[in-house]
Amino acid sequence: MPEPVRCPHRLTRLVARDQDAEYLECLDCGAILEKGELEEPPEFNESLSDA
């Protein structure tokens, strides 16, 4: 049986906030996630002088 495709949680909306955390709902799969659980996009570490 193939492994289910993992949702990248690209489309989210804020559903709750407290002192310590923000909670987001994935609009694609409906999962509720803590903001820290989302994978951060890779940072762009090059400048134009590197081109």
PQR file of N, CA, C, O and H, with PARSE charges and radii, in Angstrom:
ATOM      1  N   MET A   1       0.853  -1.179   0.000 -0.4000 1.5000
ATOM      2  CA  MET A   1       0.000   0.000   0.000 -0.0000 2.0000
ATOM      3  C   MET A   1       0.899   1.242   0.000  0.5500 1.7000
ATOM      4  O   MET A   1       1.814   1.324   0.819 -0.5500 1.4000
ATOM      5  N   PRO A   2       0.663   2.211  -0.896 -0.5600 1.5000
ATOM      6  CA  PRO A   2       1.517   3.395  -0.947  0.2800 2.0000
ATOM      7  C   PRO A   2       1.324   4.282   0.275  0.5500 1.7000
ATOM      8  O   PRO A   2       0.245   4.330   0.866 -0.5500 1.4000
ATOM      9  N   GLU A   3       2.384   4.976   0.636 -0.4000 1.5000
ATOM     10  CA  GLU A   3       2.344   5.891   1.776 -0.0000 2.0000
ATOM     11  C   GLU A   3       1.525   7.120   1.393  0.5500 1.7000
ATOM     12  O   GLU A   3       1.683   7.626   0.282 -0.5500 1.4000
ATOM     13  H   GLU A   3       3.261   4.937   0.155  0.4000 1.0000
ATOM     14  N   PRO A   4       0.648   7.620   2.279 -0.5600 1.5000
ATOM     15  CA  PRO A   4      -0.155   8.795   1.950  0.2800 2.0000
ATOM     16  C   PRO A   4       0.735  10.024   1.728  0.5500 1.7000
ATOM     17  O   PRO A   4       1.782  10.170   2.358 -0.5500 1.4000
ATOM     18  N   VAL A   5       0.302  10.889   0.833 -0.4000 1.5000
ATOM     19  CA  VAL A   5       1.047  12.099   0.535 -0.0000 2.0000
ATOM     20  C   VAL A   5       0.930  13.052   1.723  0.5500 1.7000
ATOM     21  O   VAL A   5      -0.158  13.266   2.259 -0.5500 1.4000
ATOM     22  H   VAL A   5      -0.549  10.770   0.321  0.4000 1.0000
ATOM     23  N   ARG A   6       2.048  13.608   2.117 -0.4000 1.5000
ATOM     24  CA  ARG A   6       2.082  14.519   3.263 -0.0000 2.0000
ATOM     25  C   ARG A   6       1.709  15.930   2.799  0.5500 1.7000
ATOM     26  O   ARG A   6       2.271  16.435   1.827 -0.5500 1.4000
ATOM     27  H   ARG A   6       2.932  13.434   1.681  0.4000 1.0000
ATOM     28  N   CYS A   7       0.777  16.553   3.483 -0.4000 1.5000
ATOM     29  CA  CYS A   7       0.331  17.899   3.143 -0.0000 2.0000
ATOM     30  C   CYS A   7       1.421  18.907   3.529  0.5500 1.7000
ATOM     31  O   CYS A   7       1.939  18.847   4.644 -0.5500 1.4000
ATOM     32  H   CYS A   7       0.320  16.143   4.273  0.4000 1.0000
ATOM     33  N   PRO A   8       1.775  19.827   2.629 -0.5600 1.5000
ATOM     34  CA  PRO A   8       2.804  20.826   2.956  0.2800 2.0000
ATOM     35  C   PRO A   8       2.270  21.993   3.786  0.5500 1.7000
ATOM     36  O   PRO A   8       3.052  22.842   4.213 -0.5500 1.4000
ATOM     37  N   HIS A   9       0.966  22.057   4.024 -0.4000 1.5000
ATOM     38  CA  HIS A   9       0.330  23.113   4.837 -0.0000 2.0000
ATOM     39  C   HIS A   9       0.727  24.513   4.351  0.5500 1.7000
ATOM     40  O   HIS A   9       1.158  25.357   5.136 -0.5500 1.4000
ATOM     41  H   HIS A   9       0.331  21.368   3.678  0.4000 1.0000
ATOM     42  N   ARG A  10       0.574  24.739   3.059 -0.4000 1.5000
ATOM     43  CA  ARG A  10       0.947  26.047   2.496 -0.0000 2.0000
ATOM     44  C   ARG A  10      -0.119  27.109   2.729  0.5500 1.7000
ATOM     45  O   ARG A  10       0.206  28.280   2.929 -0.5500 1.4000
ATOM     46  H   ARG A  10       0.223  24.054   2.421  0.4000 1.0000
ATOM     47  N   LEU A  11      -1.389  26.711   2.706 -0.4000 1.5000
ATOM     48  CA  LEU A  11      -2.488  27.662   2.911 -0.0000 2.0000
ATOM     49  C   LEU A  11      -3.024  27.491   4.325  0.5500 1.7000
ATOM     50  O   LEU A  11      -3.637  26.473   4.644 -0.5500 1.4000
ATOM     51  H   LEU A  11      -1.652  25.760   2.543  0.4000 1.0000
ATOM     52  N   THR A  12      -2.793  28.482   5.163 -0.4000 1.5000
ATOM     53  CA  THR A  12      -3.231  28.406   6.556 -0.0000 2.0000
ATOM     54  C   THR A  12      -3.938  29.689   6.955  0.5500 1.7000
ATOM     55  O   THR A  12      -3.806  30.731   6.314 -0.5500 1.4000
ATOM     56  H   THR A  12      -2.295  29.310   4.903  0.4000 1.0000
ATOM     57  N   ARG A  13      -4.694  29.571   8.043 -0.4000 1.5000
ATOM     58  CA  ARG A  13      -5.296  30.766   8.647 -0.0000 2.0000
ATOM     59  C   ARG A  13      -5.184  30.635  10.154  0.5500 1.7000
ATOM     60  O   ARG A  13      -5.235  29.533  10.700 -0.5500 1.4000
ATOM     61  H   ARG A  13      -4.801  28.724   8.564  0.4000 1.0000
ATOM     62  N   LEU A  14      -5.031  31.765  10.816 -0.4000 1.5000
ATOM     63  CA  LEU A  14      -4.939  31.821  12.267 -0.0000 2.0000
ATOM     64  C   LEU A  14      -6.306  31.531  12.857  0.5500 1.7000
ATOM     65  O   LEU A  14      -7.288  32.183  12.500 -0.5500 1.4000
ATOM     66  H   LEU A  14      -4.990  32.660  10.372  0.4000 1.0000
ATOM     67  N   VAL A  15      -6.381  30.544  13.770 -0.4000 1.5000
ATOM     68  CA  VAL A  15      -7.669  30.222  14.385 -0.0000 2.0000
ATOM     69  C   VAL A  15      -7.685  30.509  15.882  0.5500 1.7000
ATOM     70  O   VAL A  15      -8.759  30.671  16.461 -0.5500 1.4000
ATOM     71  H   VAL A  15      -5.583  30.014  14.060  0.4000 1.0000
ATOM     72  N   ALA A  16      -6.517  30.575  16.520 -0.4000 1.5000
ATOM     73  CA  ALA A  16      -6.480  30.873  17.949 -0.0000 2.0000
ATOM     74  C   ALA A  16      -5.094  31.373  18.329  0.5500 1.7000
ATOM     75  O   ALA A  16      -4.096  31.044  17.688 -0.5500 1.4000
ATOM     76  H   ALA A  16      -5.645  30.444  16.050  0.4000 1.0000
ATOM     77  N   ARG A  17      -5.058  32.171  19.380 -0.4000 1.5000
ATOM     78  CA  ARG A  17      -3.793  32.703  19.880 -0.0000 2.0000
ATOM     79  C   ARG A  17      -3.900  32.804  21.392  0.5500 1.7000
ATOM     80  O   ARG A  17      -4.920  33.238  21.929 -0.5500 1.4000
ATOM     81  H   ARG A  17      -5.869  32.438  19.901  0.4000 1.0000
ATOM     82  N   ASP A  18      -2.823  32.395  22.078 -0.4000 1.5000
ATOM     83  CA  ASP A  18      -2.760  32.626  23.518 -0.0000 2.0000
ATOM     84  C   ASP A  18      -1.402  33.245  23.822  0.5500 1.7000
ATOM     85  O   ASP A  18      -0.686  33.642  22.902 -0.5500 1.4000
ATOM     86  H   ASP A  18      -1.995  32.042  21.642  0.4000 1.0000
ATOM     87  N   GLN A  19      -1.043  33.333  25.088 -0.4000 1.5000
ATOM     88  CA  GLN A  19       0.207  33.991  25.468 -0.0000 2.0000
ATOM     89  C   GLN A  19       1.438  33.327  24.870  0.5500 1.7000
ATOM     90  O   GLN A  19       2.406  34.008  24.532 -0.5500 1.4000
ATOM     91  H   GLN A  19      -1.625  33.011  25.835  0.4000 1.0000
ATOM     92  N   ASP A  20       1.413  32.023  24.736 -0.4000 1.5000
ATOM     93  CA  ASP A  20       2.599  31.282  24.347 -0.0000 2.0000
ATOM     94  C   ASP A  20       2.592  30.745  22.926  0.5500 1.7000
ATOM     95  O   ASP A  20       3.648  30.347  22.434 -0.5500 1.4000
ATOM     96  H   ASP A  20       0.626  31.469  25.010  0.4000 1.0000
ATOM     97  N   ALA A  21       1.461  30.714  22.248 -0.4000 1.5000
ATOM     98  CA  ALA A  21       1.412  30.044  20.945 -0.0000 2.0000
ATOM     99  C   ALA A  21       0.316  30.614  20.059  0.5500 1.7000
ATOM    100  O   ALA A  21      -0.633  31.249  20.521 -0.5500 1.4000
ATOM    101  H   ALA A  21       0.603  31.037  22.648  0.4000 1.0000
ATOM    102  N   GLU A  22       0.487  30.360  18.761 -0.4000 1.5000
ATOM    103  CA  GLU A  22      -0.543  30.653  17.775 -0.0000 2.0000
ATOM    104  C   GLU A  22      -0.916  29.341  17.113  0.5500 1.7000
ATOM    105  O   GLU A  22      -0.053  28.503  16.852 -0.5500 1.4000
ATOM    106  H   GLU A  22       1.257  29.845  18.386  0.4000 1.0000
ATOM    107  N   TYR A  23      -2.205  29.161  16.841 -0.4000 1.5000
ATOM    108  CA  TYR A  23      -2.690  27.929  16.234 -0.0000 2.0000
ATOM    109  C   TYR A  23      -3.272  28.244  14.866  0.5500 1.7000
ATOM    110  O   TYR A  23      -4.076  29.163  14.709 -0.5500 1.4000
ATOM    111  H   TYR A  23      -2.906  29.842  17.053  0.4000 1.0000
ATOM    112  N   LEU A  24      -2.849  27.466  13.882 -0.4000 1.5000
ATOM    113  CA  LEU A  24      -3.244  27.675  12.508 -0.0000 2.0000
ATOM    114  C   LEU A  24      -4.024  26.478  11.999  0.5500 1.7000
ATOM    115  O   LEU A  24      -3.766  25.343  12.401 -0.5500 1.4000
ATOM    116  H   LEU A  24      -2.195  26.720  14.009  0.4000 1.0000
ATOM    117  N   GLU A  25      -4.979  26.733  11.112 -0.4000 1.5000
ATOM    118  CA  GLU A  25      -5.699  25.655  10.438 -0.0000 2.0000
ATOM    119  C   GLU A  25      -5.206  25.591   9.001  0.5500 1.7000
ATOM    120  O   GLU A  25      -5.147  26.613   8.318 -0.5500 1.4000
ATOM    121  H   GLU A  25      -5.188  27.655  10.786  0.4000 1.0000
ATOM    122  N   CYS A  26      -4.855  24.403   8.539 -0.4000 1.5000
ATOM    123  CA  CYS A  26      -4.475  24.197   7.147 -0.0000 2.0000
ATOM    124  C   CYS A  26      -5.756  24.187   6.321  0.5500 1.7000
ATOM    125  O   CYS A  26      -6.661  23.396   6.589 -0.5500 1.4000
ATOM    126  H   CYS A  26      -4.904  23.572   9.093  0.4000 1.0000
ATOM    127  N   LEU A  27      -5.837  25.051   5.330 -0.4000 1.5000
ATOM    128  CA  LEU A  27      -7.032  25.134   4.499 -0.0000 2.0000
ATOM    129  C   LEU A  27      -7.094  24.002   3.482  0.5500 1.7000
ATOM    130  O   LEU A  27      -8.143  23.779   2.878 -0.5500 1.4000
ATOM    131  H   LEU A  27      -5.102  25.693   5.113  0.4000 1.0000
ATOM    132  N   ASP A  28      -5.998  23.286   3.280 -0.4000 1.5000
ATOM    133  CA  ASP A  28      -5.981  22.162   2.352 -0.0000 2.0000
ATOM    134  C   ASP A  28      -6.470  20.876   3.008  0.5500 1.7000
ATOM    135  O   ASP A  28      -7.318  20.181   2.448 -0.5500 1.4000
ATOM    136  H   ASP A  28      -5.145  23.467   3.770  0.4000 1.0000
ATOM    137  N   CYS A  29      -5.938  20.548   4.200 -0.4000 1.5000
ATOM    138  CA  CYS A  29      -6.269  19.255   4.814 -0.0000 2.0000
ATOM    139  C   CYS A  29      -7.086  19.376   6.100  0.5500 1.7000
ATOM    140  O   CYS A  29      -7.594  18.369   6.594 -0.5500 1.4000
ATOM    141  H   CYS A  29      -5.249  21.112   4.654  0.4000 1.0000
ATOM    142  N   GLY A  30      -7.227  20.589   6.656 -0.4000 1.5000
ATOM    143  CA  GLY A  30      -8.029  20.791   7.848 -0.0000 2.0000
ATOM    144  C   GLY A  30      -7.302  20.565   9.164  0.5500 1.7000
ATOM    145  O   GLY A  30      -7.911  20.665  10.229 -0.5500 1.4000
ATOM    146  H   GLY A  30      -6.814  21.407   6.254  0.4000 1.0000
ATOM    147  N   ALA A  31      -6.001  20.260   9.111 -0.4000 1.5000
ATOM    148  CA  ALA A  31      -5.237  20.010  10.326 -0.0000 2.0000
ATOM    149  C   ALA A  31      -5.076  21.303  11.130  0.5500 1.7000
ATOM    150  O   ALA A  31      -4.956  22.388  10.562 -0.5500 1.4000
ATOM    151  H   ALA A  31      -5.505  20.178   8.246  0.4000 1.0000
ATOM    152  N   ILE A  32      -5.074  21.171  12.463 -0.4000 1.5000
ATOM    153  CA  ILE A  32      -4.798  22.289  13.357 -0.0000 2.0000
ATOM    154  C   ILE A  32      -3.366  22.126  13.840  0.5500 1.7000
ATOM    155  O   ILE A  32      -3.002  21.082  14.380 -0.5500 1.4000
ATOM    156  H   ILE A  32      -5.172  20.289  12.925  0.4000 1.0000
ATOM    157  N   LEU A  33      -2.558  23.156  13.645 -0.4000 1.5000
ATOM    158  CA  LEU A  33      -1.133  23.093  13.947 -0.0000 2.0000
ATOM    159  C   LEU A  33      -0.717  24.274  14.798  0.5500 1.7000
ATOM    160  O   LEU A  33      -1.301  25.354  14.713 -0.5500 1.4000
ATOM    161  H   LEU A  33      -2.854  24.004  13.206  0.4000 1.0000
ATOM    162  N   GLU A  34       0.289  24.062  15.613 -0.4000 1.5000
ATOM    163  CA  GLU A  34       0.924  25.157  16.314 -0.0000 2.0000
ATOM    164  C   GLU A  34       1.873  25.821  15.329  0.5500 1.7000
ATOM    165  O   GLU A  34       2.496  25.129  14.525 -0.5500 1.4000
ATOM    166  H   GLU A  34       0.763  23.184  15.682  0.4000 1.0000
ATOM    167  N   LYS A  35       1.999  27.128  15.368 -0.4000 1.5000
ATOM    168  CA  LYS A  35       2.800  27.837  14.379 -0.0000 2.0000
ATOM    169  C   LYS A  35       4.225  27.277  14.305  0.5500 1.7000
ATOM    170  O   LYS A  35       4.793  27.217  13.215 -0.5500 1.4000
ATOM    171  H   LYS A  35       1.492  27.691  16.022  0.4000 1.0000
ATOM    172  N   GLY A  36       4.805  26.875  15.410 -0.4000 1.5000
ATOM    173  CA  GLY A  36       6.155  26.331  15.429 -0.0000 2.0000
ATOM    174  C   GLY A  36       6.279  24.980  14.743  0.5500 1.7000
ATOM    175  O   GLY A  36       7.392  24.562  14.421 -0.5500 1.4000
ATOM    176  H   GLY A  36       4.344  26.924  16.296  0.4000 1.0000
ATOM    177  N   GLU A  37       5.162  24.278  14.507 -0.4000 1.5000
ATOM    178  CA  GLU A  37       5.193  22.974  13.855 -0.0000 2.0000
ATOM    179  C   GLU A  37       5.392  23.076  12.348  0.5500 1.7000
ATOM    180  O   GLU A  37       5.824  22.115  11.711 -0.5500 1.4000
ATOM    181  H   GLU A  37       4.258  24.618  14.768  0.4000 1.0000
ATOM    182  N   LEU A  38       5.081  24.230  11.780 -0.4000 1.5000
ATOM    183  CA  LEU A  38       5.204  24.389  10.335 -0.0000 2.0000
ATOM    184  C   LEU A  38       6.668  24.469   9.948  0.5500 1.7000
ATOM    185  O   LEU A  38       7.477  25.080  10.647 -0.5500 1.4000
ATOM    186  H   LEU A  38       4.730  25.010  12.298  0.4000 1.0000
ATOM    187  N   GLU A  39       6.997  23.852   8.838 -0.4000 1.5000
ATOM    188  CA  GLU A  39       8.359  23.935   8.338 -0.0000 2.0000
ATOM    189  C   GLU A  39       8.567  25.327   7.777  0.5500 1.7000
ATOM    190  O   GLU A  39       7.765  25.813   6.980 -0.5500 1.4000
ATOM    191  H   GLU A  39       6.341  23.355   8.270  0.4000 1.0000
ATOM    192  N   GLU A  40       9.644  25.962   8.196 -0.4000 1.5000
ATOM    193  CA  GLU A  40       9.963  27.289   7.710 -0.0000 2.0000
ATOM    194  C   GLU A  40      10.534  27.177   6.302  0.5500 1.7000
ATOM    195  O   GLU A  40      11.284  26.242   6.018 -0.5500 1.4000
ATOM    196  H   GLU A  40      10.296  25.566   8.843  0.4000 1.0000
ATOM    197  N   PRO A  41      10.194  28.113   5.413 -0.5600 1.5000
ATOM    198  CA  PRO A  41      10.778  28.067   4.072  0.2800 2.0000
ATOM    199  C   PRO A  41      12.278  28.333   4.151  0.5500 1.7000
ATOM    200  O   PRO A  41      12.730  29.060   5.037 -0.5500 1.4000
ATOM    201  N   PRO A  42      13.051  27.758   3.242 -0.5600 1.5000
ATOM    202  CA  PRO A  42      14.492  27.985   3.288  0.2800 2.0000
ATOM    203  C   PRO A  42      14.811  29.456   3.075  0.5500 1.7000
ATOM    204  O   PRO A  42      14.159  30.136   2.283 -0.5500 1.4000
ATOM    205  N   GLU A  43      15.810  29.935   3.782 -0.4000 1.5000
ATOM    206  CA  GLU A  43      16.197  31.333   3.662 -0.0000 2.0000
ATOM    207  C   GLU A  43      17.043  31.520   2.418  0.5500 1.7000
ATOM    208  O   GLU A  43      17.763  30.614   1.997 -0.5500 1.4000
ATOM    209  H   GLU A  43      16.340  29.382   4.425  0.4000 1.0000
ATOM    210  N   PHE A  44      16.951  32.686   1.844 -0.4000 1.5000
ATOM    211  CA  PHE A  44      17.764  33.034   0.679 -0.0000 2.0000
ATOM    212  C   PHE A  44      19.036  33.662   1.215  0.5500 1.7000
ATOM    213  O   PHE A  44      18.998  34.764   1.762 -0.5500 1.4000
ATOM    214  H   PHE A  44      16.367  33.422   2.185  0.4000 1.0000
ATOM    215  N   ASN A  45      20.161  32.979   1.068 -0.4000 1.5000
ATOM    216  CA  ASN A  45      21.416  33.421   1.668 -0.0000 2.0000
ATOM    217  C   ASN A  45      22.394  34.035   0.673  0.5500 1.7000
ATOM    218  O   ASN A  45      23.560  34.245   1.008 -0.5500 1.4000
ATOM    219  H   ASN A  45      20.191  32.084   0.624  0.4000 1.0000
ATOM    220  N   GLU A  46      21.947  34.321  -0.525 -0.4000 1.5000
ATOM    221  CA  GLU A  46      22.829  34.904  -1.517 -0.0000 2.0000
ATOM    222  C   GLU A  46      22.453  36.354  -1.736  0.5500 1.7000
ATOM    223  O   GLU A  46      21.286  36.732  -1.629 -0.5500 1.4000
ATOM    224  H   GLU A  46      21.000  34.151  -0.798  0.4000 1.0000
ATOM    225  N   SER A  47      23.448  37.156  -2.040 -0.4000 1.5000
ATOM    226  CA  SER A  47      23.174  38.537  -2.389 -0.0000 2.0000
ATOM    227  C   SER A  47      23.408  38.704  -3.879  0.5500 1.7000
ATOM    228  O   SER A  47      23.936  37.803  -4.530 -0.5500 1.4000
ATOM    229  H   SER A  47      24.396  36.849  -2.126  0.4000 1.0000
ATOM    230  N   LEU A  48      23.024  39.838  -4.419 -0.4000 1.5000
ATOM    231  CA  LEU A  48      23.230  40.083  -5.842 -0.0000 2.0000
ATOM    232  C   LEU A  48      24.707  40.122  -6.193  0.5500 1.7000
ATOM    233  O   LEU A  48      25.073  39.826  -7.331 -0.5500 1.4000
ATOM    234  H   LEU A  48      22.595  40.570  -3.889  0.4000 1.0000
ATOM    235  N   SER A  49      25.566  40.480  -5.245 -0.4000 1.5000
ATOM    236  CA  SER A  49      26.995  40.506  -5.521 -0.0000 2.0000
ATOM    237  C   SER A  49      27.552  39.103  -5.743  0.5500 1.7000
ATOM    238  O   SER A  49      28.640  38.960  -6.301 -0.5500 1.4000
ATOM    239  H   SER A  49      25.269  40.720  -4.321  0.4000 1.0000
ATOM    240  N   ASP A  50      26.822  38.049  -5.313 -0.4000 1.5000
ATOM    241  CA  ASP A  50      27.263  36.676  -5.523 -0.0000 2.0000
ATOM    242  C   ASP A  50      26.945  36.181  -6.935  0.5500 1.7000
ATOM    243  O   ASP A  50      27.449  35.138  -7.351 -0.5500 1.4000
ATOM    244  H   ASP A  50      25.938  38.165  -4.859  0.4000 1.0000
ATOM    245  N   ALA A  51      26.111  36.923  -7.676 -0.4000 1.5000
ATOM    246  CA  ALA A  51      25.673  36.461  -9.010 -0.0000 2.0000
ATOM    247  C   ALA A  51      26.787  36.539 -10.032  0.5500 1.7000
ATOM    248  O   ALA A  51      26.583  36.189 -11.195 -0.5500 1.4000
ATOM    249  H   ALA A  51      25.702  37.771  -7.338  0.4000 1.0000
TER
END
